[in-house]
């Protein structure tokens, strides 16, 4: 079974130039799929690490036209690489949903994730109706309304490990149990495992449970200043796509 490893990069960590430099390093080492964010003025769902990256980015460059052009540069340099984008609703509000959707179609993004818990159904339906695939999560406790929201051809599903504060979801604790449950609900969209995907053991557990891939978060970004540790961890994770 093929297994997609998607690497998350914050667009300015700590600068746009550094992020672009590291993206080239990922590609050189064998990465073929990325999820890249645009900085938000209120990234309330992010780690302190990512929040600091976004705040620094917006101090240096406040115009979203600038960040859109950065994505265009990435696409020109890597026309075959799979690119996905993450934005908060405040970013979409500032750019405008029509302009943002046209931009995403222009660059042929694999998926769009509208982050956070804001009311986003209107934006999501607009993007889907214009050919974009949105990345949508099904919560750990599998609420029925999440299944209703993700049904449709233009959706990619994320499932995550449970948070430390959550009690076990009895009968749906393993990746296989939860993925089988999602499939039994008639959801055929690709499923990506997220959250705490930090080691080959984590990735292989999701893969063996039936996930189509994973999104690796900032575990690699925090190693950017240690080249040897970064490359070692990258090869450990990327190896899961090749087994």
Backbone bond lengths (Angstrom), bond angles and torsions (degrees), N, CA, C in turn:
res aa  C-N    CA-C-N  psi(-1)  N-CA   C-N-CA  omega(-1)  CA-C   N-CA-C  phi
1 X - - - 1.459 - - 1.523 109.95 -
2 X 1.332 117.35 129.12 1.459 120.25 176.16 1.528 109.04 -70.27
3 X 1.307 115.60 152.71 1.458 121.35 -176.77 1.510 107.93 -142.98
4 X 1.337 116.19 117.67 1.460 122.12 -176.27 1.526 110.01 -85.01
5 X 1.332 116.71 128.53 1.459 120.97 172.50 1.524 107.57 -109.36
6 X 1.334 114.89 112.07 1.459 122.50 -179.00 1.528 107.66 -101.50
7 X 1.326 116.70 130.50 1.464 120.78 -177.66 1.524 110.29 -104.71
8 X 1.323 115.03 123.21 1.462 121.28 177.93 1.527 109.87 -83.58
9 X 1.327 115.92 132.13 1.460 121.84 175.23 1.524 108.03 -132.25
10 X 1.334 116.06 131.71 1.455 119.98 171.09 1.521 107.40 -80.29
11 X 1.310 116.97 133.31 1.461 121.41 -167.87 1.524 113.34 -63.53
12 X 1.311 118.22 -19.15 1.465 120.22 -179.95 1.525 109.23 -137.53
13 X 1.287 116.53 87.43 1.466 120.75 -174.83 1.534 110.24 -133.29
14 X 1.308 120.26 90.42 1.472 126.77 -5.20 1.526 112.74 -86.50
15 X 1.357 116.20 -7.12 1.460 120.46 177.70 1.526 108.62 -132.15
16 X 1.322 116.29 161.21 1.460 120.03 176.06 1.522 110.26 -60.34
17 X 1.305 116.34 -41.83 1.461 120.30 -178.74 1.524 111.33 -59.95
18 X 1.318 116.70 -41.68 1.472 120.13 179.49 1.529 110.83 -67.31
19 X 1.317 117.21 -40.33 1.459 119.96 179.10 1.529 111.29 -63.92
20 X 1.333 116.89 -41.33 1.455 119.74 178.42 1.524 110.89 -66.04
21 X 1.305 116.63 -38.08 1.470 120.83 176.67 1.526 110.59 -60.82
22 X 1.328 116.34 -43.48 1.466 119.58 -178.31 1.525 111.55 -73.39
23 X 1.330 117.57 -33.46 1.460 119.18 175.33 1.529 110.14 -57.80
24 X 1.327 116.73 -40.81 1.468 119.93 177.11 1.522 110.79 -62.22
25 X 1.320 116.40 -35.94 1.460 120.23 179.01 1.520 110.71 -66.52
26 X 1.320 117.38 -43.23 1.464 121.29 177.01 1.526 110.22 -57.37
27 X 1.344 115.80 -47.23 1.465 120.26 -178.50 1.521 110.29 -62.65
28 X 1.310 116.28 -42.97 1.469 121.52 178.80 1.525 111.04 -58.28
29 X 1.332 116.58 -36.09 1.461 121.14 -178.61 1.526 112.99 -82.57
30 X 1.345 117.37 -11.89 1.463 118.93 175.28 1.509 116.55 124.96
31 X 1.344 119.18 3.41 1.464 120.90 178.94 1.522 110.52 -69.22
32 X 1.323 115.91 140.18 1.467 121.03 179.87 1.528 112.84 -124.92
33 X 1.339 117.98 -4.50 1.467 120.72 -176.37 1.521 109.93 -144.01
34 X 1.343 115.89 132.73 1.463 121.39 -178.33 1.522 110.87 -132.45
35 X 1.325 114.40 148.28 1.460 122.47 167.63 1.524 105.90 -118.31
36 X 1.336 116.72 118.51 1.460 121.42 -173.43 1.523 108.79 -124.43
37 X 1.335 115.94 136.22 1.459 119.05 -177.77 1.519 112.17 -94.65
38 X 1.321 114.69 164.80 1.461 122.43 164.09 1.519 106.57 -107.43
39 X 1.328 118.27 139.62 1.467 119.12 -177.41 1.520 112.54 -65.53
40 X 1.314 115.06 139.79 1.465 122.78 179.55 1.524 109.71 -112.33
41 X 1.322 115.54 150.61 1.469 120.11 174.54 1.525 111.15 -75.38
42 X 1.324 117.72 -16.97 1.467 121.25 -178.37 1.532 110.46 -143.14
43 X 1.340 116.72 67.35 1.472 120.36 -178.13 1.532 111.43 -81.88
44 X 1.321 115.96 63.86 1.463 121.44 -167.85 1.526 113.81 -65.19
45 X 1.326 117.62 -19.05 1.464 118.83 -178.76 1.510 114.25 -93.66
46 X 1.332 117.72 4.50 1.459 120.95 -174.17 1.531 111.80 -95.67
47 X 1.323 114.59 165.99 1.456 120.20 173.54 1.524 109.33 -71.35
48 X 1.321 116.36 162.53 1.460 120.09 177.55 1.524 110.75 -58.91
49 X 1.320 115.87 -34.70 1.465 121.81 179.50 1.526 110.63 -59.44
50 X 1.335 117.01 -49.40 1.466 121.09 -178.82 1.527 110.80 -71.31
51 X 1.331 117.14 -38.73 1.467 119.71 177.72 1.524 110.83 -56.63
52 X 1.331 116.34 -43.06 1.468 119.95 179.86 1.523 111.05 -64.64
53 X 1.332 117.01 -40.40 1.465 120.85 177.48 1.523 110.61 -59.14
54 X 1.330 116.54 -46.35 1.465 120.58 -177.65 1.525 111.34 -66.66
55 X 1.320 116.99 -40.80 1.463 120.05 179.48 1.523 110.53 -62.85
56 X 1.315 117.03 -41.85 1.458 120.55 178.94 1.528 110.90 -64.96
57 X 1.324 116.13 -39.01 1.460 120.27 -179.93 1.514 111.02 -61.75
58 X 1.327 116.79 -46.83 1.463 120.42 -175.69 1.529 112.15 -70.56
59 X 1.315 117.29 -24.45 1.461 119.78 173.57 1.524 110.30 -67.75
60 X 1.334 115.57 -36.49 1.463 120.66 -177.99 1.525 112.43 -81.51
61 X 1.338 116.96 -38.58 1.462 122.13 -176.47 1.527 108.09 -142.97
62 X 1.312 117.66 109.47 1.463 120.43 -175.88 1.522 113.14 -93.48
63 X 1.332 118.57 -14.05 1.464 121.90 -175.88 1.521 111.03 -88.05
64 X 1.334 115.82 130.43 1.462 118.72 177.60 1.525 112.30 -74.87
65 X 1.329 117.64 -18.21 1.463 119.02 171.99 1.531 109.90 -60.55
66 X 1.313 116.22 -35.76 1.469 120.47 177.39 1.524 110.49 -61.41
67 X 1.318 117.66 -47.64 1.461 120.51 -177.20 1.533 111.45 -68.53
68 X 1.314 116.72 -34.83 1.459 119.49 175.96 1.524 110.59 -63.27
69 X 1.317 116.57 -38.42 1.462 119.55 177.62 1.528 111.54 -68.69
70 X 1.327 117.26 -32.23 1.462 119.73 175.12 1.528 110.09 -62.33
71 X 1.330 116.34 -43.53 1.462 119.61 176.96 1.528 110.91 -62.49
72 X 1.319 117.07 -37.49 1.468 119.54 178.36 1.535 110.74 -63.59
73 X 1.323 116.25 -37.31 1.463 120.17 176.83 1.523 110.63 -63.88
74 X 1.335 116.34 -43.23 1.465 120.07 177.88 1.520 110.20 -59.52
75 X 1.328 116.69 -44.95 1.460 120.00 -178.68 1.529 111.76 -64.91
76 X 1.339 116.94 -41.02 1.466 119.17 178.10 1.531 110.98 -61.83
77 X 1.326 116.01 -40.54 1.466 120.11 -178.39 1.522 112.70 -74.26
78 X 1.339 116.34 -24.63 1.470 120.49 -175.27 1.531 109.62 -137.50
79 X 1.319 116.66 70.89 1.472 119.53 -175.05 1.517 114.09 -64.65
80 X 1.338 118.47 -23.37 1.461 121.12 -177.82 1.523 113.35 -98.76
81 X 1.321 117.29 -8.52 1.464 120.72 -177.70 1.527 110.14 -73.69
82 X 1.323 115.93 140.82 1.465 121.31 178.78 1.529 109.01 -80.87
83 X 1.330 116.26 119.18 1.456 121.65 -178.30 1.522 110.72 -116.86
84 X 1.315 115.75 134.65 1.460 122.69 171.80 1.524 107.90 -124.54
85 X 1.325 115.78 157.49 1.461 120.08 -176.44 1.523 110.18 -128.41
86 X 1.341 115.18 146.77 1.467 122.81 176.95 1.520 108.31 -122.16
87 X 1.334 117.29 129.71 1.460 121.46 175.27 1.521 109.72 -140.42
88 X 1.317 115.25 153.16 1.465 121.18 168.43 1.524 108.52 -90.81
89 X 1.327 115.03 163.65 1.461 119.95 -175.37 1.525 111.57 -62.85
90 X 1.338 118.41 -31.91 1.459 119.76 179.38 1.530 111.06 -63.45
91 X 1.331 116.68 -31.06 1.458 120.62 177.67 1.526 109.80 -68.47
92 X 1.341 115.45 -46.58 1.459 119.59 178.74 1.519 111.01 -63.08
93 X 1.314 117.24 -38.70 1.465 120.52 178.63 1.528 110.54 -60.45
94 X 1.331 116.22 -41.71 1.459 119.68 -177.18 1.534 111.59 -71.46
95 X 1.329 116.49 -40.43 1.465 120.09 179.88 1.523 110.87 -74.65
96 X 1.331 115.93 -40.36 1.464 122.08 -173.29 1.513 109.22 101.51
97 X 1.320 117.37 131.81 1.461 121.38 -173.16 1.521 111.62 -62.84
98 X 1.338 117.61 -39.54 1.472 119.16 -178.89 1.530 110.66 -65.82
99 X 1.322 116.73 -47.25 1.468 121.02 179.91 1.524 110.48 -63.58
100 X 1.325 116.32 -41.62 1.458 119.84 -179.70 1.530 110.77 -64.51
101 X 1.307 118.00 -43.96 1.466 121.42 -179.45 1.519 110.89 -64.17
102 X 1.329 117.19 -42.47 1.459 120.20 177.02 1.534 110.76 -60.97
103 X 1.323 116.50 -41.10 1.465 122.11 177.71 1.529 111.15 -60.45
104 X 1.328 116.70 -44.74 1.467 120.74 -179.44 1.527 111.30 -64.63
105 X 1.318 116.73 -40.69 1.467 119.89 177.01 1.521 111.47 -67.82
106 X 1.323 116.70 -37.25 1.469 121.38 177.63 1.530 110.93 -57.31
107 X 1.336 116.19 -42.50 1.456 120.57 -176.02 1.524 113.15 -92.28
108 X 1.337 116.54 0.04 1.461 121.69 176.58 1.526 111.72 55.27
109 X 1.338 115.70 53.82 1.458 119.87 178.83 1.523 110.80 -66.54
110 X 1.320 115.80 141.74 1.460 121.77 176.38 1.521 110.55 -66.92
111 X 1.331 116.52 -40.45 1.467 120.13 178.00 1.518 109.89 -156.24
112 X 1.335 115.17 161.62 1.461 123.43 175.11 1.522 107.49 -125.02
113 X 1.314 116.19 128.36 1.465 119.83 175.07 1.511 109.18 -111.84
114 X 1.321 116.06 118.33 1.458 122.22 172.79 1.524 106.17 -90.46
115 X 1.329 116.08 103.06 1.467 121.26 -171.60 1.520 111.63 -78.70
116 X 1.332 114.83 161.38 1.455 120.60 175.13 1.516 113.11 91.10
117 X 1.319 114.50 -177.50 1.465 121.12 -175.54 1.518 113.16 -112.19
118 X 1.334 116.72 15.78 1.465 119.19 177.98 1.523 110.24 -63.87
119 X 1.335 115.30 161.00 1.455 120.29 172.68 1.525 107.84 -63.00
120 X 1.313 117.18 111.03 1.467 120.38 -171.82 1.523 112.96 -129.19
121 X 1.322 116.99 4.62 1.461 119.20 -175.37 1.526 111.55 -59.98
122 X 1.336 117.30 -41.48 1.470 120.11 -177.74 1.523 110.57 -62.21
123 X 1.347 116.65 -45.80 1.466 120.32 179.41 1.528 111.04 -64.98
124 X 1.324 115.82 -41.33 1.458 119.71 -178.07 1.522 110.70 -63.46
125 X 1.311 116.59 -45.76 1.468 119.46 -179.69 1.527 111.20 -65.55
126 X 1.319 116.71 -35.92 1.468 119.39 177.58 1.530 109.69 -63.01
127 X 1.327 117.35 -46.79 1.469 120.17 -178.52 1.525 110.93 -63.63
128 X 1.325 116.55 -43.70 1.471 119.24 179.01 1.524 110.93 -62.12
129 X 1.337 116.42 -39.65 1.465 119.63 -177.81 1.526 111.87 -69.39
130 X 1.332 116.45 -14.57 1.463 121.12 177.81 1.533 111.67 -108.82
131 X 1.330 115.69 24.33 1.459 120.44 168.59 1.504 116.94 90.92
132 X 1.341 118.83 0.53 1.459 120.07 -178.92 1.524 111.01 -86.46
133 X 1.322 116.11 147.82 1.454 122.12 171.94 1.521 107.74 -94.62
134 X 1.331 116.96 125.48 1.458 120.48 177.50 1.522 109.79 -101.02
135 X 1.302 114.13 148.86 1.459 121.97 179.27 1.520 107.90 -96.83
136 X 1.328 116.57 118.45 1.462 121.12 -173.90 1.526 110.53 -127.60
137 X 1.323 115.76 142.60 1.451 120.52 -178.48 1.517 113.25 -98.40
138 X 1.319 115.46 147.03 1.464 122.19 167.30 1.526 106.15 -109.97
139 X 1.311 116.75 122.90 1.452 121.52 -174.83 1.523 113.79 -62.93
140 X 1.307 115.29 161.28 1.466 121.38 -176.12 1.525 112.08 -58.15
141 X 1.334 117.47 -35.05 1.468 120.60 -179.00 1.529 113.03 -89.65
142 X 1.335 116.81 6.49 1.460 123.07 172.50 1.541 113.30 57.96
143 X 1.329 119.18 53.67 1.476 119.35 179.11 1.522 111.04 -64.63
144 X 1.316 115.64 140.60 1.458 121.05 -174.88 1.524 111.92 -60.61
145 X 1.342 117.44 -34.74 1.462 119.16 -178.16 1.535 111.72 -65.32
146 X 1.317 116.92 -25.57 1.458 119.11 176.97 1.527 110.67 -68.00
147 X 1.316 116.55 -37.85 1.465 119.66 177.66 1.520 110.76 -65.64
148 X 1.322 116.51 -40.37 1.460 120.20 178.81 1.532 110.72 -61.26
149 X 1.337 116.19 -38.71 1.455 120.79 -175.43 1.528 112.01 -72.49
150 X 1.343 117.75 -34.09 1.465 119.65 -172.77 1.521 113.35 -90.95
151 X 1.332 117.65 -7.41 1.460 117.76 179.46 1.529 109.78 -65.73
152 X 1.311 116.07 135.80 1.457 120.41 -179.21 1.514 110.55 139.76
153 X 1.306 117.09 157.89 1.449 121.63 -173.15 1.527 112.94 -71.75
154 X 1.337 117.62 -29.76 1.457 119.89 -172.71 1.531 112.73 -96.74
155 X 1.329 116.81 51.17 1.453 120.78 -176.73 1.518 110.63 -136.85
156 X 1.328 115.98 141.64 1.455 123.07 169.71 1.525 105.99 -120.85
157 X 1.317 116.43 134.48 1.467 121.72 -171.70 1.518 111.14 -98.71
158 X 1.339 116.22 141.15 1.456 120.40 168.08 1.521 109.25 -115.34
159 X 1.313 115.21 139.30 1.463 123.39 170.31 1.515 106.90 -123.87
160 X 1.314 117.15 145.28 1.456 119.83 -178.30 1.516 111.48 -125.25
161 X 1.321 114.00 163.49 1.450 119.72 171.60 1.525 108.17 -70.36
162 X 1.324 116.76 160.62 1.459 119.28 -179.63 1.521 110.64 -73.90
163 X 1.310 115.52 148.27 1.456 120.26 174.58 1.525 109.56 -74.12
164 X 1.318 115.64 159.30 1.459 120.15 -177.69 1.524 112.37 -61.55
165 X 1.330 116.59 -25.93 1.465 120.56 -177.45 1.524 112.40 -87.08
166 X 1.321 118.38 -4.18 1.461 121.06 -176.04 1.520 111.33 -94.19
167 X 1.315 114.73 139.68 1.459 119.48 174.07 1.526 109.31 -75.18
168 X 1.338 118.02 155.66 1.464 120.11 177.98 1.522 112.00 -57.98
169 X 1.299 116.16 142.12 1.459 122.17 175.43 1.528 106.19 -89.07
170 X 1.313 116.61 90.53 1.461 121.75 -168.30 1.528 112.23 -54.63
171 X 1.307 114.54 128.44 1.454 121.10 -178.53 1.509 113.81 85.09
172 X 1.353 116.19 -11.00 1.462 121.03 179.93 1.531 109.52 -134.14
173 X 1.308 115.21 45.28 1.456 119.75 -174.55 1.521 113.11 -92.20
174 X 1.318 119.09 -33.81 1.454 121.49 -177.59 1.524 110.42 -88.39
175 X 1.328 115.01 161.38 1.460 118.74 175.77 1.522 110.45 -57.10
176 X 1.316 117.58 -45.37 1.470 120.36 -176.95 1.526 111.07 -62.43
177 X 1.325 117.34 -43.63 1.462 119.97 -179.67 1.526 110.90 -60.65
178 X 1.319 116.30 -44.10 1.464 119.66 -176.42 1.531 111.75 -73.32
179 X 1.319 116.44 -40.26 1.468 118.99 179.64 1.524 110.51 -68.17
180 X 1.327 117.76 -41.12 1.467 120.44 175.85 1.531 110.43 -59.98
181 X 1.323 116.88 -38.54 1.465 121.23 179.52 1.528 110.65 -64.62
182 X 1.340 116.07 -43.36 1.463 120.13 178.32 1.529 110.29 -61.75
183 X 1.318 116.98 -44.50 1.465 120.42 -179.68 1.536 110.88 -64.59
184 X 1.333 115.92 -37.08 1.467 119.49 179.50 1.530 111.54 -66.23
185 X 1.330 116.59 -20.47 1.465 121.46 176.87 1.526 111.94 -81.97
186 X 1.314 115.80 1.07 1.455 119.38 177.84 1.515 114.63 87.79
187 X 1.336 116.84 14.51 1.464 120.99 179.32 1.523 108.25 -90.28
188 X 1.324 116.38 117.09 1.470 120.63 -177.73 1.526 112.58 -106.54
189 X 1.330 118.28 -1.22 1.466 121.86 -178.60 1.525 111.25 -62.28
190 X 1.334 117.47 154.32 1.474 119.80 174.07 1.520 111.02 -57.84
191 X 1.325 116.38 144.64 1.462 122.24 -179.52 1.522 109.26 -117.25
192 X 1.341 116.25 125.48 1.461 122.48 177.96 1.529 109.27 -112.95
193 X 1.321 116.30 132.91 1.462 121.78 176.38 1.521 109.59 -83.72
194 X 1.341 116.17 136.90 1.465 120.52 -179.83 1.528 109.82 -135.35
195 X 1.311 115.10 167.89 1.468 125.03 175.37 1.516 111.76 76.69
196 X 1.322 115.20 120.48 1.464 122.07 177.90 1.520 112.81 58.51
197 X 1.310 116.92 34.92 1.462 121.07 172.32 1.530 107.17 -88.62
198 X 1.335 115.19 82.69 1.460 121.04 -168.49 1.523 114.65 -112.37
199 X 1.316 118.01 -12.28 1.467 120.05 -175.51 1.516 109.78 -145.86
200 X 1.330 115.06 166.30 1.459 119.16 176.39 1.521 110.51 -59.15
201 X 1.320 116.98 -36.28 1.467 120.51 178.65 1.522 110.90 -59.73
202 X 1.332 117.15 -43.15 1.465 121.16 179.04 1.528 110.84 -62.87
203 X 1.323 116.02 -46.07 1.461 120.36 -177.39 1.523 111.36 -66.66
204 X 1.322 116.67 -43.05 1.464 119.86 -177.78 1.525 111.42 -67.61
205 X 1.335 116.39 -31.82 1.462 119.51 177.15 1.525 110.29 -62.41
206 X 1.340 116.44 -44.17 1.466 120.53 178.11 1.527 110.82 -67.69
207 X 1.311 116.20 -42.05 1.469 120.51 -179.74 1.523 111.00 -60.99
208 X 1.322 116.57 -47.33 1.467 120.75 -179.16 1.526 111.47 -67.13
209 X 1.343 116.81 -23.52 1.455 120.81 177.54 1.520 114.04 -81.88
210 X 1.336 116.79 -4.98 1.453 119.79 176.10 1.515 116.09 110.08
211 X 1.331 117.92 4.41 1.468 119.60 177.93 1.521 110.20 -68.28
212 X 1.322 115.59 147.77 1.464 121.18 178.37 1.521 112.04 -84.30
213 X 1.309 115.87 -14.19 1.454 119.28 -179.78 1.507 110.95 175.83
214 X 1.317 116.62 -170.25 1.454 121.87 -178.35 1.518 109.31 -147.78
215 X 1.316 116.06 156.59 1.458 121.60 170.23 1.528 107.02 -110.73
216 X 1.317 115.60 118.31 1.464 121.61 178.68 1.522 107.74 -87.88
217 X 1.312 116.31 122.13 1.459 121.21 -176.35 1.509 113.72 -82.70
218 X 1.325 117.15 -144.04 1.456 119.79 -169.71 1.522 114.11 -82.26
219 X 1.351 118.12 12.25 1.470 119.66 175.25 1.523 110.49 -57.28
220 X 1.322 117.79 -36.48 1.468 120.93 177.46 1.520 111.95 -79.82
221 X 1.318 117.21 -38.09 1.461 119.86 -179.26 1.522 111.61 -59.79
222 X 1.323 116.58 -32.85 1.454 119.64 -178.91 1.530 112.59 -76.03
223 X 1.328 116.27 -4.23 1.470 120.71 177.45 1.527 112.51 -106.81
224 X 1.310 117.24 6.67 1.466 119.74 -174.74 1.527 113.18 -58.49
225 X 1.321 117.57 -29.66 1.465 120.04 -177.86 1.527 112.71 -86.81
226 X 1.312 116.81 2.22 1.472 122.01 177.75 1.520 107.66 -126.49
227 X 1.331 116.47 90.16 1.458 121.18 -170.45 1.525 112.44 -57.17
228 X 1.329 116.60 -43.65 1.465 119.79 -177.50 1.526 110.81 -65.09
229 X 1.332 116.82 -44.97 1.465 120.33 -179.74 1.521 110.57 -66.29
230 X 1.335 116.58 -39.07 1.464 120.74 178.62 1.526 110.56 -61.08
231 X 1.316 117.47 -50.34 1.460 120.55 -177.10 1.525 111.32 -64.67
232 X 1.331 116.60 -38.82 1.461 119.71 178.61 1.522 111.21 -62.72
233 X 1.324 116.49 -46.48 1.470 120.16 -179.82 1.533 110.58 -67.27
234 X 1.326 117.24 -39.29 1.461 119.43 178.11 1.524 110.78 -59.21
235 X 1.311 117.44 -49.73 1.468 120.43 -178.18 1.533 111.09 -63.24
236 X 1.339 116.53 -35.12 1.465 119.69 176.96 1.519 110.75 -61.43
237 X 1.338 116.46 -45.36 1.468 120.66 -177.44 1.528 111.85 -74.77
238 X 1.323 116.07 -45.27 1.458 119.66 -178.15 1.530 111.41 -63.51
239 X 1.323 116.44 -28.88 1.449 119.91 178.15 1.516 113.01 -59.14
240 X 1.326 117.60 -24.12 1.465 120.76 179.92 1.523 111.60 -70.58
241 X 1.329 117.46 -23.37 1.459 120.52 177.28 1.510 111.02 -78.68
242 X 1.318 116.77 -15.69 1.452 121.13 -172.16 1.516 112.62 -107.77
243 X 1.337 118.11 -4.91 1.473 120.72 -179.07 1.518 110.55 -86.26
